[in-house]
């Protein structure tokens, strides 16, 4: 996505990713991350704050200890 936003041609991106067909690359480039985030923000359950999920510190400590 960032390469495309920086003005790199889709065919060049396809070559870098090793895609045989440019249509495969377009699957990945189709959805902009900003659009995805806006869609996720609009689907927050009623009564909750919109935005990204931030796990509790205990969960992070547990996961880092694995």
HELIX and SHEET records of a PDB file:
HELIX    1   1 UNK A    2  UNK A    5  1                                   4    
HELIX    2   2 UNK A   10  UNK A   17  1                                   8    
HELIX    3   3 UNK A   22  UNK A   29  1                                   8    
HELIX    4   4 UNK A   33  UNK A   42  1                                  10    
HELIX    5   5 UNK A   57  UNK A   64  1                                   8    
END                                                                             
